Amino acid sequence: MAKKPSSERRNPQDMSADAGVFRAAMRDVKPLAQVAAAAGLTKLKPRVRARRPQGVAENLDAIMPLIATSDGGEAANLEEAAAGGAALSFHRAGVRIQVMRRLRRGLYPTEDELDLHGMTQTEARNRLADFIARSRDSGRRCVRIIHGKGSRSARGPVLKTAVNLWLRRHMDVMAFTSARAIDGGTGAVYVLLRA
């Protein structure tokens, strides 16, 4: 059957003939009986991901504590790892080696970035917590955080050490690794967020 050009209008008599044929074909059809829902069953509501209000972090001091350069605890171990031009790397259980390799090579597109240069620890922590929450809520998967190398600081890489600690303790962070030289090298990290 050849299609009629769209510029050609159908004759109203043809349309009524089609409707008559359709009604004749459907004459013996009976609608299905409506079955009432079983008692006690309710329609499931879609699961909504709980979201924190923007800018508000619950118990930020416990999740992302400020570090002291000579406390001798977890921060001291991380400070040694972050000293100088050392590369940072971390991944949670379940993150595949191939994913880490791709992250290290910069093969995931960075969808946003945060620069912490010149901030105090408190400012950097608050900005970082807010940035991670906003990025995750926006559906961003890979972001870059620039913390600097701390080469001009008399106390060493304070923000680099702090960011290393904070990202390890933040549950929305699945993995991170130092960036490629073109993206900041050991003064920045690529961060893979929870989907």
Backbone as CSV, one residue per row, in Angstrom:
resi,resn,N_x,N_y,N_z,CA_x,CA_y,CA_z,C_x,C_y,C_z
1,MET,0.845,-1.167,0.000,0.000,0.000,0.000,0.892,1.233,0.000
2,ALA,0.731,2.087,-0.972,1.547,3.293,-1.101,1.036,4.367,-0.159
3,LYS,1.994,5.088,0.421,1.633,6.171,1.315,1.171,7.363,0.498
4,LYS,0.160,8.052,0.999,-0.312,9.253,0.325,0.569,10.412,0.751
5,PRO,0.844,11.315,-0.156,1.630,12.492,0.220,0.905,13.274,1.310
6,SER,1.688,13.903,2.204,1.102,14.617,3.335,0.295,15.830,2.889
7,SER,0.584,16.333,1.685,-0.151,17.499,1.201,-1.568,17.128,0.795
8,GLU,-1.807,15.853,0.517,-3.112,15.374,0.112,-3.938,15.097,1.358
9,ARG,-5.111,15.687,1.447,-5.968,15.474,2.613,-6.847,14.258,2.367
10,ARG,-7.121,13.553,3.471,-8.006,12.389,3.343,-9.442,12.839,3.249
11,ASN,-10.166,12.113,2.458,-11.585,12.377,2.265,-12.337,11.966,3.531
12,PRO,-13.236,12.803,4.038,-13.990,12.445,5.248,-14.791,11.163,5.074
13,GLN,-15.190,10.838,3.856,-15.938,9.603,3.630,-15.038,8.391,3.858
14,ASP,-13.713,8.506,3.443,-12.767,7.399,3.665,-12.558,7.174,5.156
15,MET,-12.483,8.288,5.907,-12.252,8.180,7.352,-13.448,7.532,8.037
16,SER,-14.659,7.863,7.627,-15.830,7.262,8.263,-15.932,5.780,7.878
17,ALA,-15.483,5.440,6.670,-15.485,4.040,6.261,-14.497,3.240,7.113
18,ASP,-13.302,3.851,7.365,-12.311,3.186,8.227,-12.864,2.995,9.633
19,ALA,-13.539,3.995,10.143,-14.105,3.905,11.493,-15.170,2.810,11.539
20,GLY,-15.952,2.696,10.490,-16.987,1.662,10.441,-16.375,0.264,10.421
21,VAL,-15.291,0.096,9.661,-14.596,-1.193,9.598,-14.022,-1.535,10.974
22,PHE,-13.426,-0.528,11.632,-12.838,-0.753,12.958,-13.918,-1.170,13.962
23,ARG,-15.070,-0.459,13.966,-16.156,-0.809,14.896,-16.673,-2.219,14.630
24,ALA,-16.751,-2.600,13.366,-17.235,-3.943,13.021,-16.266,-5.004,13.521
25,ALA,-14.943,-4.714,13.443,-13.945,-5.677,13.903,-13.956,-5.785,15.424
26,MET,-14.304,-4.747,16.106,-14.265,-4.720,17.567,-15.620,-5.043,18.209
27,ARG,-16.624,-5.386,17.420,-17.974,-5.609,17.913,-18.046,-6.665,19.017
28,ASP,-17.325,-7.769,18.890,-17.408,-8.867,19.854,-16.416,-8.738,21.015
29,VAL,-15.629,-7.694,21.016,-14.613,-7.521,22.065,-15.270,-6.986,23.326
30,LYS,-14.930,-7.620,24.460,-15.455,-7.172,25.756,-14.295,-6.657,26.600
31,PRO,-14.472,-5.574,27.303,-13.387,-5.052,28.137,-13.072,-6.019,29.277
32,LEU,-11.806,-6.027,29.673,-11.402,-6.868,30.784,-12.007,-6.345,32.082
33,ALA,-12.335,-7.266,32.939,-12.895,-6.875,34.232,-11.790,-6.275,35.093
34,GLN,-12.103,-5.196,35.775,-11.141,-4.541,36.654,-11.071,-5.318,37.964
35,VAL,-9.843,-5.682,38.342,-9.641,-6.437,39.575,-9.188,-5.452,40.649
36,ALA,-9.844,-5.511,41.776,-9.471,-4.628,42.883,-8.118,-5.066,43.442
37,ALA,-7.356,-4.118,43.923,-6.048,-4.433,44.507,-6.244,-5.279,45.756
38,ALA,-5.329,-6.206,45.977,-5.408,-7.073,47.147,-5.321,-6.228,48.409
39,ALA,-6.080,-6.639,49.403,-6.100,-5.887,50.655,-4.724,-5.937,51.320
40,GLY,-4.317,-4.827,51.877,-3.046,-4.785,52.606,-1.853,-4.418,51.742
41,LEU,-2.018,-4.451,50.428,-0.907,-4.087,49.549,-0.995,-2.603,49.219
42,THR,0.117,-1.951,49.337,0.154,-0.534,48.986,1.160,-0.339,47.858
43,LYS,0.924,0.687,47.103,1.838,0.991,46.005,3.148,1.511,46.590
44,LEU,4.263,0.936,46.112,5.567,1.356,46.618,5.926,2.732,46.091
45,LYS,6.477,3.550,46.988,6.941,4.876,46.582,8.384,4.749,46.132
46,PRO,8.793,5.545,45.153,10.200,5.476,44.723,11.123,5.906,45.858
47,ARG,12.266,5.216,45.937,13.245,5.526,46.982,13.962,6.816,46.647
48,VAL,13.977,7.703,47.574,14.639,8.984,47.375,15.913,8.990,48.196
49,ARG,17.017,9.385,47.564,18.298,9.455,48.262,18.256,10.607,49.260
50,ALA,18.606,10.311,50.486,18.638,11.357,51.500,19.737,12.348,51.165
51,ARG,19.392,13.618,51.212,20.365,14.653,50.871,20.545,15.591,52.054
52,ARG,21.768,15.999,52.213,22.054,17.006,53.222,21.735,18.362,52.641
53,PRO,21.268,19.270,53.465,21.077,20.625,52.957,22.414,21.201,52.514
54,GLN,22.397,22.008,51.465,23.646,22.569,50.957,24.304,23.427,52.019
55,GLY,25.616,23.276,52.120,26.391,24.091,53.030,26.384,23.606,54.461
56,VAL,25.569,22.612,54.788,25.507,22.127,56.158,26.089,20.731,56.206
57,ALA,27.069,20.538,57.037,27.661,19.213,57.192,27.404,18.764,58.617
58,GLU,26.974,17.552,58.755,26.686,17.034,60.075,27.969,16.478,60.687
59,ASN,28.260,16.960,61.856,29.407,16.481,62.626,30.700,16.553,61.820
60,LEU,30.980,17.715,61.276,32.135,17.915,60.406,33.453,17.678,61.139
61,ASP,33.503,18.007,62.426,34.743,17.806,63.185,35.099,16.328,63.317
62,ALA,34.099,15.455,63.363,34.377,14.016,63.481,34.789,13.422,62.128
63,ILE,34.122,13.855,61.068,34.410,13.303,59.751,35.710,13.864,59.190
64,MET,35.876,15.175,59.298,37.028,15.848,58.699,37.716,16.732,59.750
65,PRO,38.469,16.119,60.675,39.086,16.920,61.740,40.241,17.772,61.216
66,LEU,40.434,18.903,61.878,41.592,19.729,61.561,42.826,18.992,62.052
67,ILE,43.939,19.169,61.364,45.149,18.444,61.750,46.141,19.383,62.406
68,ALA,46.906,18.828,63.304,48.033,19.540,63.903,49.282,18.904,63.325
69,THR,50.304,19.690,63.065,51.476,19.145,62.375,52.310,18.231,63.253
70,SER,52.101,18.236,64.560,52.946,17.389,65.414,52.124,16.584,66.418
71,ASP,50.962,16.044,65.974,50.136,15.284,66.922,50.553,13.832,67.042
72,GLY,51.378,13.328,66.139,51.908,11.974,66.241,50.915,10.884,65.897
73,GLY,49.703,11.223,65.491,48.694,10.209,65.188,48.597,9.920,63.706
74,GLU,47.349,9.733,63.270,47.072,9.397,61.868,47.601,10.490,60.932
75,ALA,47.470,11.747,61.346,47.919,12.859,60.503,49.429,12.833,60.302
76,ALA,50.177,12.416,61.319,51.638,12.367,61.195,52.050,11.336,60.142
77,ASN,51.382,10.188,60.138,51.675,9.164,59.132,51.327,9.667,57.729
78,LEU,50.198,10.368,57.624,49.794,10.898,56.329,50.704,12.043,55.900
79,GLU,51.232,12.787,56.877,52.134,13.891,56.558,53.417,13.362,55.935
80,GLU,53.910,12.244,56.454,55.105,11.632,55.867,54.821,11.178,54.441
81,ALA,53.634,10.619,54.227,53.269,10.143,52.889,53.099,11.309,51.916
82,ALA,52.662,12.473,52.430,52.402,13.618,51.566,53.600,14.544,51.440
83,ALA,54.678,14.260,52.153,55.831,15.164,52.166,56.429,15.322,50.776
84,GLY,56.912,16.539,50.544,57.600,16.814,49.278,56.714,16.609,48.074
85,GLY,57.264,15.981,47.080,56.534,15.756,45.839,55.901,14.390,45.778
86,ALA,55.624,13.783,46.929,55.048,12.436,46.950,53.639,12.443,46.360
87,ALA,53.335,11.414,45.599,52.008,11.278,45.000,51.052,10.658,46.009
88,LEU,49.817,11.111,45.995,48.782,10.574,46.869,47.947,9.558,46.094
89,SER,47.492,8.525,46.789,46.634,7.533,46.158,45.856,6.806,47.238
90,PHE,44.554,6.583,46.973,43.695,5.881,47.927,42.508,5.321,47.162
91,HIS,42.045,4.146,47.564,40.796,3.617,47.025,40.137,2.732,48.063
92,ARG,38.828,2.741,48.063,38.046,1.901,48.977,37.982,0.478,48.430
93,ALA,37.655,-0.434,49.313,37.472,-1.825,48.889,36.365,-1.873,47.838
94,GLY,36.590,-2.639,46.807,35.603,-2.770,45.744,35.910,-1.924,44.514
95,VAL,36.835,-0.975,44.630,37.222,-0.183,43.464,38.266,-0.981,42.698
96,ARG,37.983,-1.259,41.444,38.861,-2.124,40.651,40.173,-1.436,40.289
97,ILE,41.184,-2.243,40.059,42.512,-1.741,39.702,42.453,-0.970,38.388
98,GLN,41.631,-1.435,37.446,41.506,-0.754,36.154,40.942,0.654,36.342
99,VAL,40.020,0.804,37.277,39.438,2.117,37.559,40.513,3.045,38.106
100,MET,41.339,2.539,39.031,42.427,3.352,39.588,43.439,3.726,38.507
101,ARG,43.730,2.803,37.631,44.687,3.070,36.553,44.153,4.180,35.638
102,ARG,42.876,4.095,35.290,42.265,5.127,34.440,42.218,6.477,35.160
103,LEU,41.946,6.448,36.454,41.904,7.689,37.236,43.283,8.328,37.293
104,ARG,44.309,7.532,37.542,45.689,8.021,37.628,46.149,8.627,36.304
105,ARG,45.696,8.048,35.199,46.088,8.535,33.866,45.253,9.732,33.412
106,GLY,44.268,10.107,34.219,43.436,11.258,33.865,42.459,10.967,32.754
107,LEU,42.018,9.711,32.623,41.123,9.329,31.537,39.654,9.595,31.838
108,TYR,39.330,9.889,33.092,37.963,10.286,33.416,37.879,11.798,33.279
109,PRO,36.863,12.304,32.587,36.762,13.762,32.454,36.427,14.400,33.799
110,THR,37.166,15.434,34.178,36.868,16.130,35.428,35.716,17.089,35.156
111,GLU,34.670,16.936,35.946,33.451,17.693,35.714,33.400,18.994,36.509
112,ASP,34.297,19.149,37.482,34.360,20.379,38.262,35.681,20.396,39.008
113,GLU,36.072,21.566,39.506,37.303,21.631,40.287,37.175,22.643,41.402
114,LEU,37.989,22.442,42.431,38.027,23.318,43.595,39.477,23.661,43.878
115,ASP,39.768,24.946,44.034,41.128,25.398,44.328,41.173,25.871,45.777
116,LEU,42.010,25.232,46.592,42.109,25.551,48.019,43.314,26.425,48.354
117,HIS,44.046,26.904,47.343,45.236,27.726,47.589,44.922,28.915,48.483
118,GLY,45.796,29.185,49.434,45.703,30.369,50.269,44.641,30.321,51.350
119,MET,43.979,29.198,51.542,42.931,29.098,52.563,43.513,28.526,53.853
120,THR,42.857,28.851,54.954,43.211,28.212,56.223,42.607,26.818,56.215
121,GLN,42.998,25.998,57.186,42.450,24.641,57.259,40.938,24.662,57.427
122,THR,40.441,25.537,58.279,39.002,25.601,58.535,38.247,25.998,57.267
123,GLU,38.725,27.036,56.575,38.087,27.459,55.329,38.139,26.341,54.295
124,ALA,39.301,25.720,54.157,39.471,24.651,53.164,38.555,23.471,53.480
125,ARG,38.460,23.097,54.750,37.610,21.968,55.140,36.150,22.258,54.821
126,ASN,35.681,23.447,55.170,34.280,23.797,54.921,33.982,23.851,53.424
127,ARG,34.869,24.447,52.652,34.685,24.516,51.197,34.710,23.123,50.575
128,LEU,35.629,22.269,51.052,35.747,20.913,50.510,34.498,20.090,50.806
129,ALA,33.998,20.156,52.045,32.788,19.405,52.404,31.599,19.868,51.567
130,ASP,31.455,21.172,51.399,30.362,21.718,50.606,30.518,21.332,49.131
131,PHE,31.744,21.394,48.627,32.021,21.052,47.229,31.685,19.590,46.940
132,ILE,32.090,18.691,47.824,31.806,17.262,47.617,30.305,17.014,47.649
133,ALA,29.603,17.635,48.600,28.148,17.444,48.693,27.445,17.965,47.437
134,ARG,27.821,19.167,46.977,27.193,19.729,45.772,27.515,18.903,44.534
135,SER,28.759,18.450,44.435,29.164,17.652,43.265,28.399,16.338,43.220
136,ARG,28.275,15.697,44.357,27.564,14.414,44.396,26.082,14.610,44.097
137,ASP,25.482,15.657,44.672,24.064,15.927,44.406,23.815,16.287,42.948
138,SER,24.807,16.877,42.298,24.676,17.245,40.879,24.967,16.077,39.953
139,GLY,25.356,14.941,40.515,25.619,13.760,39.695,27.005,13.740,39.090
140,ARG,27.892,14.572,39.588,29.261,14.572,39.067,29.983,13.357,39.614
141,ARG,30.788,12.748,38.781,31.471,11.512,39.157,32.950,11.736,39.448
142,CYS,33.608,12.591,38.675,35.043,12.823,38.855,35.301,14.322,38.944
143,VAL,35.986,14.738,40.010,36.308,16.152,40.211,37.796,16.281,40.516
144,ARG,38.306,17.510,40.384,39.715,17.763,40.703,39.775,18.760,41.844
145,ILE,40.637,18.459,42.814,40.845,19.349,43.947,42.304,19.769,43.946
146,ILE,42.533,21.079,43.906,43.888,21.624,43.892,44.226,22.059,45.312
147,HIS,45.208,21.402,45.915,45.577,21.708,47.298,46.946,22.351,47.397
148,GLY,47.748,22.275,46.378,49.095,22.840,46.391,50.098,21.847,46.942
149,LYS,51.377,22.157,46.767,52.448,21.260,47.221,53.013,21.658,48.575
150,GLY,52.709,22.868,49.026,53.212,23.324,50.315,54.688,23.659,50.298
151,SER,55.247,23.927,49.140,56.685,24.185,49.046,57.070,25.542,49.635
152,ARG,56.129,26.486,49.729,56.441,27.797,50.299,56.091,27.889,51.770
153,SER,55.540,26.828,52.325,55.142,26.841,53.728,56.299,26.380,54.613
154,ALA,56.478,27.061,55.738,57.533,26.679,56.684,57.170,25.376,57.390
155,ARG,55.865,25.088,57.494,55.412,23.874,58.186,55.245,22.685,57.248
156,GLY,55.545,22.855,56.000,55.400,21.753,55.051,54.030,21.783,54.397
157,PRO,53.662,20.713,53.713,52.395,20.669,52.968,51.192,20.434,53.887
158,VAL,50.733,21.485,54.561,49.631,21.357,55.521,48.332,20.987,54.827
159,LEU,47.938,21.742,53.794,46.676,21.449,53.111,46.724,20.119,52.369
160,LYS,47.879,19.774,51.818,48.005,18.492,51.121,47.767,17.348,52.098
161,THR,48.363,17.446,53.281,48.185,16.418,54.311,46.738,16.377,54.785
162,ALA,46.152,17.557,54.992,44.768,17.618,55.471,43.800,17.050,54.434
163,VAL,43.974,17.431,53.179,43.094,16.922,52.119,43.228,15.404,52.003
164,ASN,44.438,14.892,52.135,44.674,13.448,52.108,43.857,12.761,53.213
165,LEU,43.891,13.307,54.414,43.138,12.744,55.549,41.642,12.889,55.328
166,TRP,41.200,14.084,54.958,39.763,14.340,54.817,39.123,13.478,53.733
167,LEU,39.792,13.328,52.607,39.216,12.529,51.525,39.144,11.054,51.894
168,ARG,40.124,10.571,52.642,40.096,9.167,53.079,38.924,8.894,54.017
169,ARG,38.545,9.882,54.816,37.502,9.699,55.814,36.109,10.033,55.290
170,HIS,36.016,10.710,54.159,34.715,11.112,53.615,34.099,9.932,52.876
171,MET,32.898,9.537,53.266,32.280,8.327,52.718,31.773,8.494,51.275
172,ASP,31.648,9.711,50.774,31.242,9.916,49.384,32.409,9.771,48.424
173,VAL,33.631,9.681,48.947,34.831,9.555,48.115,35.172,8.075,47.962
174,MET,35.156,7.601,46.711,35.472,6.197,46.449,36.975,6.000,46.234
175,ALA,37.624,6.981,45.595,39.051,6.871,45.311,39.593,8.250,44.964
176,PHE,40.896,8.412,45.146,41.575,9.614,44.665,43.022,9.289,44.385
177,THR,43.611,10.079,43.514,45.013,9.914,43.162,45.564,11.256,42.700
178,SER,46.871,11.436,42.844,47.488,12.679,42.389,47.271,12.840,40.889
179,ALA,47.141,14.094,40.487,46.826,14.412,39.098,48.054,14.288,38.202
180,ARG,47.821,14.289,36.897,48.914,14.325,35.927,49.597,15.680,36.031
181,ALA,50.816,15.773,35.553,51.586,17.017,35.647,50.857,18.186,34.990
182,ILE,50.185,17.948,33.890,49.482,19.018,33.188,48.298,19.549,33.990
183,ASP,47.755,18.756,34.907,46.607,19.145,35.724,46.984,19.529,37.152
184,GLY,48.258,19.670,37.440,48.665,20.088,38.777,49.624,19.137,39.461
185,GLY,49.859,17.986,38.893,50.814,17.024,39.458,50.485,16.661,40.898
186,THR,51.510,16.661,41.746,51.304,16.272,43.145,50.683,17.397,43.969
187,GLY,50.313,18.501,43.321,49.623,19.594,43.992,48.128,19.559,43.793
188,ALA,47.618,18.479,43.168,46.189,18.331,42.918,45.851,16.841,42.911
189,VAL,44.582,16.551,43.131,44.116,15.160,43.087,42.859,15.045,42.237
190,TYR,42.751,13.922,41.535,41.502,13.539,40.890,40.719,12.744,41.923
191,VAL,39.453,13.068,42.091,38.613,12.402,43.089,37.446,11.735,42.397
192,LEU,37.262,10.453,42.673,36.138,9.683,42.132,35.069,9.610,43.214
193,LEU,33.890,10.156,42.934,32.815,10.203,43.924,31.878,9.012,43.792
194,ARG,31.205,8.707,44.872,30.224,7.618,44.891,29.084,7.959,43.929
195,ALA,28.638,6.976,43.182,27.554,7.199,42.203,26.211,7.281,42.886
